[in-house]
Amino acid sequence: MISSTNTTTPFELAQVSDSKVRIGSRSLAFRPFPIPASASALNRICIEVSWRFEVCQCHPLYCKMVAFGKKLKERQYPEWQRYYINYKLMKKKVKQYAQQIQIETQDRRHVLKEFSRMLDNQIEKTVLFLLEQQGLLASRIEKLGKQHAILQRQPDLSRIAELREAYRAVGQDLLKLLFFVEINAIGLRKILKKFDKRFGYRFTDYYVTTRANHPYSQLQQVFKHVGIGAVVGALSRNLADLQDRRGSYWSIYDQPSVPLQDPVIDSIKAAVDRLTHSTNFLQFLGQHALIMQEELPTPAEDHVDEQKYHLMSLLLNLANTFLYMVNTYIIVPTADDYALSLGAAATVCGVIIGSMAVAQVFSSVYFSAWSNKSYFRPLVFSSIVLFVGNVLYALAYDLDSIVVLLIGRLFCGLGSARAVNRRYISDCVPLNKRMQASAAFVSASALGMACGPAVAGLLQAKFKIFVITMNANTLPGWVMALAWCAYLIWLLISFKEPSHDIEENSPQETNAEPVENNENGKDLREPLLLNDEEKQGNEDDDEECEGSEEAQEKSHTAATSIASAYRLLTPSVKVQLLIYFMLKYAMEILLSESSVITTYYFSWTTSTVAIFLACLGLTVLPVNMLVGSYISNMFEDRQILLASEIMVLIGVILSFHVIIPYSVPQYVCSALITFVSAEVLEGVNLALLSRVMSSRLARGTYNGGLLSTEAGTLARVVADGTITLAGYLGESMLLNVTLIPSLLICIASIGATFYTYNSLF
């Protein structure tokens, strides 16, 4: 029998044997199942009980077990237990304050003052311990430095190896300290979020504003780990100096571009970057994919089975992404001409382009759900539907039917498998390759966006094959149909379906033994009811099991519907989704009406429009490289977010045609400012979105990626619909009328950003 009485108080009543779980006077029979040999006694209890308590996931003790076994507690170092921020204590206080305010025994001002003082004390305790540990590390490095100086005068290879290991040991302890800081930072963010949600008061805004910018700020010690950089620098320099110089001397300062080949330093650098949200180009680019990572840090190895990873299957997903983006934008330069050739107005191009986005609103949901069971079949279905859609789009010219053309574009939208592509990277690519895969996903999208108009510019031929017309309007459809046919053949030959394993602790067993009945003959699979004493004892610890966001997160279940996903959205998340909607709306207005606007004002040809759009698309990678490698490491994400929104606003304002004749330089400059600023904004927006979004939205059908896709797709639908509606006012009014909504939404998003600014940390 395994007992947890010496492990932690919440589990004093829980015991596990080979055939029975016992909680107090109640017992539950079960059929034994494999548990990892490395699992601790506490985790064994969590696995055994959660496996059988399928129908009582809202029970307080169950919530406590899952939370304690999976969340902050298990990531803490036992010997440093008393120096961590006491999240449990502060959680109790929040509930007490809520009860006191409800019965009017406390006023809000007193609560804010008392809770702020308690937070200050908790942070001070953590910071003082952090400074003490930094001092100890610095002292160890100083002693090692003396040995290092002796070895420089009297080299000894064996002692050099010993000294190098000693420095690495210091590095391991520093890494441990960085994990300590990060756990406290996460706990602090969570309790601030909990306070705001419980009281409906912007306490986070007040606390961060008053503490973060103060000259004696201890909050900055937690979030910016002031002083640790010096320790990292000392370790890096000395380890580099102890490397084999092969007859030449160099230091990290002489050759900063040469990486230090030491795994300890690499791990420390990764931990520092994660804590400060520092990024490089690949990280910043990968953020556009919104493939969410686990919130809590862990030094554990990747849990994705390497055997599940298949490079060719990943390449096929990236190729699907690339071709779909080409398919989306290849018609933009010619959509207005195609509409005119079928007897419609040029501004109907908005409906032609937007119909694909309309269908994508629905396809994103069923493809996301389908990817729970398979990746191969959705990709096959996507390829077939896109092939049919492009054939219909091309045949519409000879059939002289705008309806067939729109049906073809709807079919193309129904074949959007981006949810599958994103899900495959999240589920089937090992963690050590996921960042590169995410960046490749975004790069494939960007290149497809640039290649689409460029290919359209090249397809300026005109000829017939039997009765089928081939011209600038129909060739994009035929070319994409052939591309999807070739892709489908490649897919059938090379794709390897990964296994969809059920998690070990998932309560999905269907062939289990009957459960034991209690003395009253009731089935113990029914939710367990606590008596009044037990309720009182557990009440303080488990208020989140009453339906709050934290309780739902602790149940480790994904959102089961759009409605349940929406309920998990905090004001900060809603603002980030609004910003995402705004930037996609502004970009879609710019791209979709470009052909009509440039033809009306400047008489540009299809080839000129195609070159212009391709050049805009080609700015994506260099701009992200600049921001990811430099700007994001000089400024906070929220600062870049706000600056980018203002730049989008400036670009929109400059686009208006007011009094003076509209010129090519004005249009090109305003379009470049809007597009580039929106690209920068997308990266930081999705980075912040993944940070403030509930961990329940990291998986399942209704995940964060789906929500952002739906927001962006809806923005494209609205933008393309706006272009068509504005077309009824005439082409002379089109530009200004379509820019007014962009202007208003941009102003609203800037105001919302100011409102939630201090919660984006």
Residue pairs with C-beta under 8 A, 6 or more apart in sequence:
1 15
1 16
1 17
2 15
2 16
2 17
2 41
2 44
2 45
3 15
3 41
4 11
4 12
4 14
4 15
4 41
4 42
4 45
5 11
5 12
7 40
7 41
7 42
8 42
8 68
8 73
10 61
10 64
10 65
10 68
10 541
11 42
11 45
11 65
11 68
13 23
13 24
14 21
14 22
14 23
14 45
14 49
14 61
14 65
15 21
15 22
15 23
16 22
16 44
16 45
16 48
16 49
18 32
19 29
19 30
19 32
20 27
20 28
20 29
20 30
20 516
21 27
21 28
21 30
21 48
21 49
21 52
22 28
23 49
23 61
23 528
24 534
26 518
26 524
26 528
27 516
27 518
27 524
28 52
28 515
28 516
28 524
29 513
29 514
29 515
29 516
30 48
30 51
30 52
30 512
30 513
30 515
31 509
31 512
31 513
33 51
33 509
34 504
35 44
35 47
35 48
35 504
36 504
39 47
42 68
42 69
42 74
43 69
43 74
45 65
45 69
46 65
46 66
46 68
46 69
46 70
46 505
47 504
47 505
49 62
49 65
50 62
50 65
50 66
50 505
50 507
51 505
51 507
51 509
52 507
52 512
52 515
52 525
53 59
53 62
53 507
54 507
54 525
55 525
55 526
55 527
56 62
56 525
56 526
56 527
56 528
57 63
57 555
57 557
58 527
58 545
58 551
58 555
59 527
59 528
59 545
60 530
60 535
60 538
60 539
60 541
60 542
60 545
61 528
61 530
61 538
63 542
63 544
63 545
63 551
63 554
63 555
64 538
64 541
64 542
66 554
66 555
66 556
67 73
67 554
68 74
70 554
70 556
71 296
71 554
72 87
72 183
72 186
72 187
72 296
75 179
75 183
75 296
75 297
75 298
76 84
76 183
77 176
77 179
77 180
80 129
80 180
83 125
83 126
83 129
83 180
84 126
84 180
84 183
84 184
84 187
85 122
85 123
85 125
85 126
85 184
85 187
85 188
85 191
86 122
87 187
87 190
87 191
88 541
90 115
90 118
90 119
90 122
90 191
91 191
91 194
91 541
91 543
91 544
92 540
92 541
93 115
93 118
94 115
94 191
94 194
94 195
94 198
95 198
95 540
95 543
97 106
97 111
97 114
97 115
97 198
97 199
98 198
98 199
100 106
100 111
101 107
101 108
101 111
101 199
108 199
108 201
111 199
112 201
112 203
112 206
115 195
115 203
116 207
119 188
119 191
119 207
120 211
120 218
123 188
123 218
123 219
123 221
123 222
124 218
126 184
126 222
127 218
127 221
127 222
130 177
130 180
130 181
130 221
130 222
130 225
131 221
131 227
133 173
133 177
133 180
134 177
134 227
134 228
134 231
137 170
137 173
137 174
137 177
137 231
138 230
138 231
138 234
140 170
141 167
141 170
141 231
141 234
141 235
141 238
144 163
144 166
144 167
144 170
144 238
145 238
147 159
147 163
147 166
148 163
148 238
148 241
148 242
151 159
151 160
151 163
160 242
163 242
164 239
164 242
167 235
167 238
167 239
167 242
168 239
168 262
168 264
170 235
171 235
171 239
171 262
171 264
171 265
171 267
171 268
172 264
174 228
174 231
174 232
174 235
174 268
175 264
175 267
175 268
175 271
175 299
177 228
178 225
178 228
178 268
178 271
178 272
178 275
179 271
179 297
179 299
181 222
181 225
181 228
181 275
182 271
182 274
182 275
182 297
183 296
183 297
184 222
185 222
185 223
185 275
186 295
186 296
188 222
189 761
190 550
192 203
192 204
192 207
192 208
192 759
193 204
193 570
193 759
194 544
194 548
194 550
195 201
195 203
195 204
196 202
196 203
196 204
196 759
197 548
197 549
197 570
202 758
202 759
204 758
204 759
205 757
205 758
205 759
208 219
208 758
208 759
208 761
209 758
211 217
211 218
211 219
212 219
212 220
212 223
212 761
220 226
221 227
223 275
223 761
224 276
225 272
225 275
225 276
228 272
229 272
232 265
232 268
232 269
232 272
235 264
235 265
235 268
236 252
236 260
236 265
237 251
237 252
237 253
239 260
239 262
239 264
239 265
240 251
240 252
240 260
241 251
243 260
243 261
250 258
252 258
252 260
267 299
271 297
272 278
273 279
273 283
274 297
277 632
277 636
277 637
277 687
277 691
278 632
278 633
279 287
279 628
279 632
279 633
279 687
280 628
280 629
281 439
281 624
281 625
281 628
281 629
282 435
282 436
282 439
282 628
283 435
283 439
283 628
284 624
284 627
284 628
284 629
284 632
284 683
284 687
285 438
285 439
285 442
285 443
285 621
285 624
285 625
285 628
285 683
286 434
286 435
286 436
286 437
286 438
286 439
286 441
286 442
287 438
287 683
287 684
287 686
287 687
287 690
288 438
288 442
288 445
288 624
288 682
288 683
288 686
289 422
289 425
289 438
289 439
289 441
289 442
289 686
289 705
290 422
290 686
290 689
290 690
290 704
290 705
290 708
291 422
291 425
291 426
291 434
291 438
291 441
291 705
292 426
292 690
292 693
292 695
292 697
292 698
292 703
292 704
292 705
293 434
293 690
293 698
294 695
294 698
295 695
302 430
302 431
302 432
303 431
304 427
304 428
304 429
304 430
304 431
306 430
308 428
308 498
308 499
309 428
309 429
309 430
309 433
310 428
310 496
310 498
312 494
312 495
312 496
313 375
313 424
313 428
313 494
313 495
313 496
313 498
314 424
314 425
314 428
314 429
314 437
316 379
316 487
316 490
316 491
316 494
316 495
317 375
317 379
317 420
317 421
317 424
317 425
317 441
318 421
318 440
318 441
318 444
319 444
319 487
319 490
320 379
320 382
320 383
320 417
320 420
320 421
320 487
321 418
321 421
321 441
321 444
321 445
321 448
322 444
322 445
322 447
322 448
322 451
323 386
323 448
323 480
323 483
323 484
323 487
324 386
324 415
324 416
324 417
324 418
324 448
325 444
325 445
325 446
325 447
325 448
325 449
325 451
325 452
326 448
326 451
326 452
326 455
326 480
326 483
327 386
327 390
327 412
327 452
327 480
327 484
328 356
328 412
328 448
328 449
328 452
329 448
329 449
329 452
329 453
329 591
329 613
329 617
330 452
330 453
330 455
330 456
330 476
330 479
330 480
331 338
331 352
331 353
331 393
331 409
331 452
331 456
331 476
332 353
332 452
332 453
332 456
332 591
332 592
332 594
332 595
332 609
332 613
333 453
333 456
333 457
333 594
333 595
333 606
333 609
333 610
333 613
334 456
334 472
334 473
334 476
334 595
334 606
335 349
335 352
335 353
335 592
335 595
336 346
336 347
336 349
336 595
336 596
336 599
337 346
337 472
337 473
337 595
337 606
338 349
338 352
338 396
338 397
338 405
338 473
339 345
339 346
339 347
339 348
339 349
339 352
339 402
340 346
341 397
341 473
342 396
342 397
342 400
342 401
342 402
342 405
343 400
343 402
344 402
345 727
346 596
346 599
346 727
346 731
347 593
347 596
347 723
347 724
347 726
347 727
347 728
347 731
347 734
348 402
348 724
348 727
349 592
349 593
349 595
349 596
349 723
349 724
350 592
350 593
350 719
350 720
350 721
350 722
350 723
350 724
350 727
351 406
351 720
351 721
351 724
352 405
352 406
352 409
353 409
353 592
353 720
354 592
354 716
354 717
354 719
354 720
354 721
354 723
354 724
355 406
355 409
355 410
355 413
355 720
356 409
356 410
356 412
356 413
356 416
357 413
357 713
357 716
357 717
357 720
358 410
358 413
358 717
359 409
359 410
359 411
359 412
359 413
359 414
359 416
360 413
360 414
360 416
360 709
360 713
361 710
361 713
361 714
361 717
362 414
363 413
363 414
363 415
363 416
363 417
363 419
364 416
364 418
364 419
364 706
364 709
364 710
364 713
365 562
365 701
365 706
365 710
367 378
367 382
367 416
367 417
367 418
367 419
367 420
368 419
368 420
368 423
368 701
368 702
368 703
368 706
369 701
370 377
370 378
370 420
371 378
371 419
371 420
371 423
371 424
372 500
372 700
372 701
373 500
374 497
374 500
375 420
375 423
375 424
375 428
375 495
375 497
375 498
376 491
376 495
376 497
378 417
378 420
379 417
379 420
379 491
379 495
380 488
380 491
380 492
381 415
382 415
382 416
382 417
382 420
383 415
383 484
383 487
383 488
383 491
384 415
384 488
385 411
385 412
385 414
385 415
386 411
386 412
386 415
386 480
386 484
387 481
387 484
387 485
387 488
388 408
388 411
389 408
389 409
389 410
389 411
389 412
389 413
389 414
389 415
390 408
390 412
390 477
390 478
390 480
390 481
390 484
391 408
391 477
391 478
391 481
392 404
392 405
392 407
392 408
392 411
392 477
393 405
393 408
393 409
393 412
393 474
393 476
393 477
394 408
394 468
394 474
394 475
394 476
394 477
394 478
394 481
395 404
395 408
395 468
395 474
395 477
396 402
396 404
396 405
396 408
397 469
397 471
397 473
397 474
398 467
398 468
398 469
398 474
408 477
418 709
419 705
419 706
419 709
421 441
422 441
422 705
423 703
423 705
425 434
425 437
425 438
425 441
426 434
426 699
426 705
427 498
428 498
429 437
442 624
443 621
446 617
446 620
446 621
447 617
449 617
449 620
450 613
450 614
450 616
450 617
450 618
450 620
451 614
451 617
452 613
452 617
453 609
453 610
453 611
453 612
453 613
453 614
453 617
454 610
454 611
454 613
454 614
455 476
455 479
456 472
456 476
456 606
456 610
457 606
457 607
457 609
457 610
457 611
457 614
458 610
459 472
459 475
459 476
459 479
460 472
460 606
460 607
461 470
461 471
461 472
461 475
462 470
462 471
462 472
463 470
463 471
464 470
468 474
470 478
472 606
502 508
515 523
515 524
515 525
516 524
517 523
517 524
518 524
530 538
542 551
544 550
544 551
544 554
545 551
545 554
549 568
549 570
549 694
552 568
552 694
552 696
553 694
553 695
553 696
557 696
557 700
558 696
558 697
558 699
558 700
558 701
558 702
558 703
559 565
559 568
559 696
559 697
559 700
559 702
559 703
560 700
560 701
560 702
561 702
562 702
564 702
565 697
565 702
565 703
565 706
565 707
568 693
568 694
568 696
568 697
569 577
569 693
569 707
570 692
570 694
571 755
571 756
571 759
572 688
572 692
572 756
572 759
572 760
573 689
573 692
573 693
573 694
575 749
575 752
575 753
575 755
575 756
576 685
576 688
576 689
576 692
577 689
577 707
577 708
577 711
578 745
578 748
578 749
578 752
579 641
579 645
579 681
579 685
579 749
579 752
579 753
580 682
580 685
580 686
580 689
580 708
580 711
580 712
580 715
581 711
581 712
581 714
581 715
581 745
582 645
582 648
582 715
582 742
582 745
582 746
582 748
582 749
583 648
583 678
583 681
583 682
583 685
584 678
584 711
584 712
584 715
584 716
584 719
585 715
585 716
585 718
585 719
585 741
585 742
585 745
586 648
586 651
586 652
586 674
586 678
586 742
586 745
586 746
587 674
587 675
587 678
588 715
588 716
588 719
588 720
589 719
589 722
589 723
589 738
589 739
589 742
590 655
590 671
590 674
590 675
591 613
591 616
592 719
592 720
592 723
593 723
593 734
593 735
593 738
594 609
594 612
594 613
594 671
595 606
595 609
596 723
596 731
596 734
597 667
597 734
597 735
598 604
598 608
598 609
598 612
598 667
599 609
600 731
600 732
600 734
601 657
601 662
601 667
602 664
602 667
604 612
612 668
616 671
616 672
616 675
619 672
619 675
619 676
619 679
620 679
623 676
623 679
623 680
624 679
624 680
624 683
627 640
627 680
627 683
627 684
628 683
631 640
631 680
632 640
632 683
632 684
635 643
636 761
637 684
637 687
637 688
637 760
638 684
638 688
638 753
638 757
638 760
638 761
640 680
640 684
641 681
641 684
641 685
641 688
641 753
641 760
642 750
642 753
642 754
642 757
644 677
644 678
644 680
644 681
644 684
645 681
645 746
645 749
645 750
645 753
646 750
647 673
647 677
647 680
648 673
648 674
648 677
648 678
648 681
648 746
649 743
649 746
649 747
649 750
650 673
650 677
651 670
651 671
651 672
651 673
651 674
651 675
651 677
652 670
652 674
652 739
652 742
652 743
652 746
653 743
654 666
654 669
654 670
654 673
655 666
655 667
655 670
655 671
655 674
655 735
655 739
656 735
656 736
656 739
657 735
657 736
658 736
662 735
686 708
688 760
689 704
689 708
690 704
691 760
692 759
692 760
693 704
697 703
697 704
697 707
698 704
718 741
719 738
722 737
722 738
722 741
723 734
723 738
726 733
726 734
726 737
726 738
727 734
729 737
